[in-house]
Amino acid sequence: THKLHEVLSLSDRVSVLRKGEYVGTVNTAETNEAELTEMMVGKKIDLNITRDMPENPEDRLVVKGVNCVDRLGATVLDNVSFTAKSGEILGIAGIAGSGQRELLEAIAGLQPVTDGAIIYNNPKTGAEENLRNKTPIQIRELGVRLSFVPEDRLGMGLVGSMGIADNMMLRSYRKGKSMFL
């Protein structure tokens, strides 16, 4: 495991492997997270990362009261609201089945929303764009640059039987004027 606080609280001794090779064994009562990290990585690592505060953060994506139901009618999102500001990194996490996948799909235009709003504040035009129930193509045509990496990248993001060049061409197939891309 990489959850060092759990390792230290549950074990008496820890053996560290790096790249498949034994590094050493230590008593947990005589070590700490920094020393274990150094053994795992092979060099001293500063775990306290300092980041500058964003200058003039503005609301960029505002999700208000979003509700979604699945194909069987079960509620998968219930009144979800948050604001992501410019210069901010926002993480969405949860155990499998808790709705984070459906939330991200709703923002990307892949999941229908029954209630609420998904507002994108365009920094170039200053316009508010409601992305609710828009397709990915409609979202792109609004000038929103949004990337979505699905949890099932092979099943949802690629065509497995096609090569890399063919998968890359799928993005621009609509630009073709005839049967040739």
ROVEX-555420 format. One line per 4 residues: their letters; for each residue x, y, z of N, C-alpha, C. Coordinates in nm, 2 decimals. Layout:
BEGIN
A = X:Y:Z:X:Y:Z:X:Y:Z; ...
***
This chain:
BEGIN
THKL = 0.08:-0.12:0.00:0.00:0.00:0.00:0.09:0.12:0.00; 0.03:0.24:-0.04:0.10:0.36:-0.04:0.04:0.45:0.07; -0.06:0.40:0.15:-0.12:0.48:0.25:-0.04:0.47:0.38; 0.06:0.56:0.39:0.16:0.54:0.49:0.11:0.56:0.63
HEVL = 0.01:0.65:0.65:-0.05:0.67:0.78:-0.11:0.54:0.83; -0.17:0.46:0.74:-0.23:0.34:0.78:-0.12:0.24:0.81; -0.02:0.23:0.73:0.09:0.14:0.76:0.15:0.17:0.90; 0.17:0.29:0.93:0.23:0.32:1.06:0.14:0.29:1.17
SLSD = 0.01:0.30:1.15:-0.08:0.28:1.27:-0.12:0.13:1.28; -0.10:0.05:1.18:-0.15:-0.09:1.19:-0.03:-0.19:1.20; 0.09:-0.15:1.17:0.19:-0.26:1.16:0.30:-0.23:1.27; 0.38:-0.34:1.29:0.49:-0.34:1.38:0.62:-0.31:1.30
RVSV = 0.63:-0.38:1.18:0.75:-0.36:1.09:0.70:-0.34:0.95; 0.78:-0.27:0.87:0.75:-0.25:0.73:0.87:-0.29:0.65; 0.84:-0.37:0.54:0.94:-0.40:0.44:0.91:-0.32:0.32; 1.01:-0.25:0.26:0.99:-0.16:0.15:1.05:-0.23:0.02
LRKG = 0.98:-0.23:-0.08:1.02:-0.28:-0.21:1.02:-0.16:-0.31; 1.13:-0.15:-0.39:1.13:-0.04:-0.50:1.17:-0.11:-0.63; 1.08:-0.09:-0.73:1.10:-0.15:-0.86:1.13:-0.30:-0.85; 1.06:-0.37:-0.76:1.06:-0.51:-0.75:1.18:-0.56:-0.66
EYVG = 1.26:-0.47:-0.61:1.37:-0.52:-0.53:1.36:-0.47:-0.38; 1.41:-0.56:-0.29:1.40:-0.53:-0.15:1.49:-0.42:-0.11; 1.44:-0.32:-0.04:1.52:-0.20:0.00:1.56:-0.22:0.15; 1.46:-0.26:0.23:1.49:-0.27:0.37:1.37:-0.29:0.46
TVNT = 1.39:-0.33:0.58:1.28:-0.34:0.68:1.31:-0.25:0.80; 1.20:-0.18:0.85:1.22:-0.09:0.96:1.10:-0.12:1.06; 1.13:-0.09:1.19:1.02:-0.09:1.29:0.94:0.03:1.28; 0.81:0.02:1.27:0.72:0.14:1.25:0.73:0.24:1.37
AETN = 0.77:0.19:1.49:0.78:0.27:1.61:0.90:0.36:1.60; 1.00:0.33:1.51:1.12:0.40:1.50:1.13:0.48:1.37; 1.02:0.49:1.29:1.03:0.56:1.16:0.91:0.66:1.15; 0.91:0.72:1.04:0.80:0.81:1.01:0.77:0.81:0.86
EAEL = 0.67:0.89:0.81:0.62:0.89:0.67:0.74:0.94:0.58; 0.81:1.04:0.63:0.92:1.09:0.54:1.03:0.99:0.52; 1.07:0.92:0.62:1.17:0.81:0.60:1.12:0.70:0.51; 1.00:0.66:0.53:0.94:0.55:0.44:0.93:0.60:0.30
TEMM = 0.89:0.73:0.28:0.88:0.78:0.14:1.02:0.78:0.08; 1.12:0.82:0.15:1.26:0.82:0.10:1.31:0.68:0.06; 1.27:0.58:0.14:1.30:0.44:0.11:1.23:0.40:-0.02; 1.11:0.44:-0.03:1.03:0.40:-0.15:1.07:0.46:-0.28
VGKK = 1.11:0.59:-0.27:1.14:0.67:-0.39:1.29:0.66:-0.42; 1.37:0.65:-0.32:1.52:0.64:-0.34:1.59:0.78:-0.32; 1.51:0.88:-0.28:1.57:1.01:-0.25:1.48:1.08:-0.16; 1.53:1.19:-0.10:1.45:1.27:0.00:1.34:1.34:-0.08
IDLN = 1.22:1.33:-0.03:1.10:1.40:-0.09:1.04:1.49:0.01; 1.01:1.62:-0.04:0.94:1.71:0.05:0.79:1.69:0.03; 0.72:1.64:0.13:0.57:1.61:0.12:0.49:1.74:0.14; 0.55:1.85:0.18:0.47:1.97:0.20:0.49:2.06:0.07
ITRD = 0.40:2.05:-0.02:0.41:2.13:-0.14:0.34:2.26:-0.12; 0.41:2.37:-0.15:0.35:2.50:-0.13:0.31:2.55:-0.27; 0.19:2.60:-0.28:0.14:2.66:-0.40:0.09:2.80:-0.38; 0.12:2.88:-0.48:0.08:3.02:-0.47:-0.07:3.03:-0.49
MPEN = -0.14:3.12:-0.42:-0.28:3.14:-0.43:-0.31:3.20:-0.57; -0.41:3.16:-0.64:-0.44:3.22:-0.77:-0.47:3.37:-0.76; -0.43:3.44:-0.86:-0.46:3.59:-0.86:-0.59:3.61:-0.93; -0.67:3.69:-0.87:-0.81:3.73:-0.92:-0.89:3.61:-0.96
PEDR = -0.91:3.51:-0.87:-0.99:3.39:-0.91:-1.13:3.43:-0.94; -1.18:3.38:-1.06:-1.32:3.41:-1.10:-1.39:3.27:-1.11; -1.52:3.28:-1.09:-1.60:3.16:-1.11:-1.59:3.12:-1.25; -1.55:2.99:-1.28:-1.54:2.95:-1.42:-1.64:2.85:-1.45
LVVK = -1.67:2.75:-1.36:-1.77:2.65:-1.38:-1.86:2.65:-1.26; -1.99:2.67:-1.27:-2.08:2.67:-1.16:-2.19:2.56:-1.19; -2.19:2.47:-1.10:-2.29:2.36:-1.10:-2.39:2.38:-0.99; -2.52:2.40:-1.03:-2.62:2.43:-0.93:-2.73:2.33:-0.93
GVNC = -2.75:2.26:-0.82:-2.87:2.18:-0.81:-2.89:2.07:-0.91; -2.78:2.01:-0.96:-2.79:1.91:-1.07:-2.84:1.78:-1.02; -2.94:1.73:-1.09:-3.00:1.60:-1.06:-2.99:1.51:-1.19; -2.96:1.39:-1.17:-2.96:1.29:-1.28:-3.02:1.16:-1.24
VDRL = -3.09:1.09:-1.33:-3.14:0.96:-1.31:-3.08:0.87:-1.41; -3.06:0.74:-1.38:-3.01:0.65:-1.48:-3.12:0.59:-1.56; -3.09:0.50:-1.65:-3.18:0.44:-1.74:-3.30:0.37:-1.67; -3.27:0.32:-1.55:-3.37:0.25:-1.48:-3.46:0.34:-1.39
GATV = -3.43:0.47:-1.39:-3.50:0.56:-1.31:-3.45:0.59:-1.17; -3.33:0.53:-1.14:-3.27:0.55:-1.00:-3.20:0.68:-1.00; -3.20:0.75:-0.89:-3.13:0.88:-0.88:-2.98:0.85:-0.87; -2.90:0.91:-0.95:-2.76:0.90:-0.94:-2.69:1.03:-0.90
LDNV = -2.75:1.14:-0.92:-2.71:1.27:-0.87:-2.82:1.34:-0.80; -2.81:1.39:-0.68:-2.91:1.45:-0.61:-2.87:1.59:-0.56; -2.91:1.69:-0.63:-2.89:1.83:-0.59:-2.74:1.86:-0.57; -2.66:1.83:-0.67:-2.51:1.85:-0.66:-2.48:2.00:-0.70
SFTA = -2.41:2.07:-0.62:-2.37:2.21:-0.64:-2.23:2.23:-0.60; -2.15:2.30:-0.68:-2.02:2.34:-0.65:-1.97:2.45:-0.75; -1.87:2.52:-0.72:-1.81:2.62:-0.81:-1.66:2.59:-0.82; -1.61:2.59:-0.94:-1.47:2.58:-0.97:-1.42:2.71:-1.02
KSGE = -1.32:2.76:-0.96:-1.27:2.90:-0.99:-1.15:2.89:-1.09; -1.12:2.99:-1.16:-1.00:3.00:-1.24:-0.88:2.98:-1.16; -0.78:2.91:-1.21:-0.65:2.89:-1.13:-0.66:2.79:-1.02; -0.78:2.72:-1.01:-0.80:2.62:-0.91:-0.80:2.48:-0.96
ILGI = -0.75:2.39:-0.88:-0.76:2.25:-0.92:-0.87:2.19:-0.83; -0.97:2.14:-0.89:-1.08:2.08:-0.81:-1.08:1.93:-0.83; -1.08:1.85:-0.72:-1.08:1.71:-0.73:-1.22:1.66:-0.69; -1.27:1.56:-0.76:-1.40:1.50:-0.73:-1.37:1.35:-0.71
AGIA = -1.40:1.30:-0.59:-1.36:1.16:-0.56:-1.47:1.09:-0.48; -1.47:0.97:-0.49:-1.57:0.89:-0.42:-1.55:0.74:-0.45; -1.62:0.65:-0.37:-1.61:0.51:-0.40:-1.69:0.48:-0.53; -1.66:0.37:-0.59:-1.73:0.34:-0.72:-1.88:0.34:-0.69
GSGQ = -1.96:0.40:-0.78:-2.10:0.40:-0.77:-2.16:0.52:-0.69; -2.07:0.61:-0.65:-2.12:0.72:-0.57:-2.16:0.84:-0.65; -2.15:0.84:-0.79:-2.20:0.94:-0.87:-2.09:1.03:-0.94; -1.97:1.02:-0.90:-1.87:1.11:-0.96:-1.86:1.09:-1.11
RELL = -1.87:0.96:-1.16:-1.86:0.94:-1.30:-1.98:1.01:-1.37; -2.10:0.99:-1.32:-2.22:1.05:-1.38:-2.21:1.21:-1.38; -2.15:1.26:-1.27:-2.14:1.41:-1.26:-2.05:1.46:-1.37; -1.93:1.40:-1.39:-1.84:1.44:-1.49:-1.90:1.42:-1.63
EAIA = -1.97:1.31:-1.65:-2.04:1.29:-1.78:-2.14:1.39:-1.81; -2.22:1.43:-1.70:-2.32:1.54:-1.72:-2.25:1.67:-1.76; -2.14:1.71:-1.70:-2.07:1.83:-1.73:-2.02:1.82:-1.88; -1.97:1.70:-1.92:-1.91:1.68:-2.05:-2.02:1.67:-2.16
GLQP = -2.15:1.66:-2.12:-2.26:1.65:-2.22:-2.29:1.50:-2.26; -2.24:1.41:-2.18:-2.27:1.27:-2.20:-2.38:1.21:-2.12; -2.43:1.28:-2.02:-2.53:1.23:-1.93:-2.64:1.33:-1.93; -2.77:1.29:-1.95:-2.88:1.39:-1.94:-2.90:1.44:-1.80
VTDG = -2.93:1.57:-1.78:-2.96:1.62:-1.65:-3.11:1.65:-1.64; -3.17:1.61:-1.53:-3.31:1.63:-1.51:-3.34:1.76:-1.45; -3.26:1.82:-1.36:-3.27:1.95:-1.30:-3.14:2.01:-1.28; -3.14:2.14:-1.26:-3.02:2.22:-1.23:-2.96:2.29:-1.35
AIIY = -2.84:2.34:-1.33:-2.77:2.42:-1.43:-2.62:2.39:-1.42; -2.56:2.39:-1.53:-2.41:2.38:-1.54:-2.37:2.50:-1.62; -2.32:2.60:-1.55:-2.29:2.73:-1.61:-2.14:2.74:-1.63; -2.10:2.77:-1.75:-1.96:2.80:-1.79:-1.94:2.95:-1.81
NNPK = -1.86:3.02:-1.74:-1.83:3.16:-1.76:-1.71:3.17:-1.85; -1.74:3.21:-1.97:-1.64:3.22:-2.07:-1.55:3.34:-2.05; -1.41:3.32:-2.02:-1.33:3.43:-1.99:-1.30:3.52:-2.11; -1.32:3.47:-2.23:-1.29:3.55:-2.35:-1.40:3.65:-2.38
TGAE = -1.53:3.60:-2.37:-1.64:3.68:-2.41:-1.72:3.73:-2.29; -1.69:3.68:-2.17:-1.76:3.72:-2.05:-1.90:3.66:-2.04; -1.94:3.58:-2.14:-2.08:3.53:-2.15:-2.09:3.41:-2.06; -2.21:3.39:-2.00:-2.25:3.27:-1.93:-2.31:3.17:-2.02
ENLR = -2.26:3.05:-2.03:-2.31:2.95:-2.12:-2.36:2.84:-2.03; -2.49:2.80:-2.05:-2.55:2.69:-1.98:-2.52:2.56:-2.06; -2.44:2.47:-2.00:-2.40:2.35:-2.07:-2.50:2.24:-2.05; -2.60:2.26:-1.97:-2.70:2.15:-1.93:-2.76:2.09:-2.06
NKTP = -2.75:1.96:-2.07:-2.81:1.88:-2.18:-2.76:1.92:-2.32; -2.64:1.98:-2.33:-2.58:2.00:-2.46:-2.49:1.89:-2.49; -2.48:1.86:-2.62:-2.39:1.75:-2.66:-2.25:1.80:-2.66; -2.15:1.71:-2.66:-2.01:1.75:-2.66:-1.98:1.84:-2.78
IQIR = -2.04:1.81:-2.89:-2.01:1.90:-3.01:-2.07:2.04:-2.99; -2.19:2.05:-2.93:-2.25:2.18:-2.90:-2.16:2.26:-2.80; -2.11:2.19:-2.70:-2.02:2.25:-2.60:-1.90:2.30:-2.67; -1.84:2.23:-2.76:-1.72:2.27:-2.83:-1.75:2.39:-2.92
ELGV = -1.87:2.39:-2.98:-1.91:2.50:-3.07:-1.93:2.63:-3.00; -1.96:2.62:-2.86:-1.97:2.74:-2.78:-1.84:2.80:-2.75; -1.73:2.73:-2.78:-1.60:2.78:-2.75:-1.54:2.73:-2.62; -1.61:2.64:-2.56:-1.56:2.58:-2.44:-1.46:2.47:-2.47
RLSF = -1.35:2.48:-2.41:-1.24:2.38:-2.43:-1.24:2.29:-2.31; -1.30:2.17:-2.33:-1.32:2.08:-2.22:-1.27:1.94:-2.26; -1.19:1.88:-2.18:-1.14:1.75:-2.20:-1.20:1.65:-2.10; -1.24:1.53:-2.15:-1.30:1.43:-2.06:-1.22:1.30:-2.08
VPED = -1.17:1.25:-1.97:-1.10:1.13:-1.97:-1.18:1.03:-1.89; -1.25:0.93:-1.96:-1.34:0.84:-1.89:-1.27:0.74:-1.81; -1.34:0.69:-1.71:-1.27:0.59:-1.62:-1.24:0.46:-1.70; -1.33:0.43:-1.80:-1.31:0.31:-1.88:-1.26:0.37:-2.02
RLGM = -1.13:0.40:-2.02:-1.07:0.46:-2.14:-1.08:0.38:-2.26; -1.06:0.25:-2.25:-1.06:0.16:-2.37:-1.20:0.14:-2.42; -1.30:0.12:-2.32:-1.44:0.09:-2.36:-1.51:0.22:-2.41; -1.48:0.33:-2.36:-1.55:0.45:-2.39:-1.47:0.56:-2.46
GLVG = -1.34:0.55:-2.45:-1.26:0.66:-2.51:-1.19:0.62:-2.64; -1.18:0.49:-2.67:-1.12:0.44:-2.79:-1.20:0.33:-2.86; -1.16:0.31:-2.98:-1.21:0.19:-3.05:-1.10:0.09:-3.05; -1.11:-0.01:-2.97:-1.00:-0.11:-2.94:-0.95:-0.18:-3.06
SMGI = -1.03:-0.20:-3.16:-0.99:-0.28:-3.28:-0.92:-0.19:-3.38; -0.91:-0.06:-3.36:-0.85:0.03:-3.45:-0.71:0.08:-3.39; -0.62:0.11:-3.48:-0.49:0.16:-3.44:-0.50:0.30:-3.39; -0.38:0.35:-3.35:-0.37:0.49:-3.29:-0.41:0.60:-3.39
ADNM = -0.36:0.58:-3.52:-0.39:0.68:-3.62:-0.54:0.69:-3.65; -0.60:0.57:-3.66:-0.74:0.57:-3.69:-0.82:0.63:-3.57; -0.78:0.60:-3.45:-0.85:0.66:-3.33:-0.83:0.81:-3.33; -0.72:0.86:-3.37:-0.69:1.00:-3.37:-0.78:1.07:-3.48
MLRS = -0.80:1.00:-3.59:-0.88:1.06:-3.70:-1.03:1.07:-3.66; -1.07:0.99:-3.57:-1.22:0.99:-3.53:-1.26:1.13:-3.49; -1.17:1.21:-3.42:-1.20:1.34:-3.38:-1.24:1.43:-3.49; -1.18:1.41:-3.61:-1.20:1.51:-3.72:-1.28:1.45:-3.83
YRKG = -1.35:1.34:-3.81:-1.42:1.27:-3.92:-1.54:1.36:-3.97; -1.59:1.45:-3.89:-1.70:1.54:-3.94:-1.65:1.64:-4.04; -1.52:1.67:-4.04:-1.46:1.76:-4.14:-1.45:1.71:-4.28; -1.46:1.58:-4.30:-1.45:1.52:-4.43:-1.57:1.57:-4.52
KSMF = -1.54:1.60:-4.64:-1.65:1.64:-4.74:-1.70:1.53:-4.83; -1.63:1.42:-4.83:-1.68:1.31:-4.91:-1.65:1.18:-4.83; -1.64:1.07:-4.91:-1.62:0.95:-4.84:-1.47:0.93:-4.79; -1.39:1.03:-4.83:-1.25:1.03:-4.78:-1.23:1.13:-4.67
L = -1.15:1.10:-4.57:-1.12:1.19:-4.46:-1.01:1.28:-4.50
***
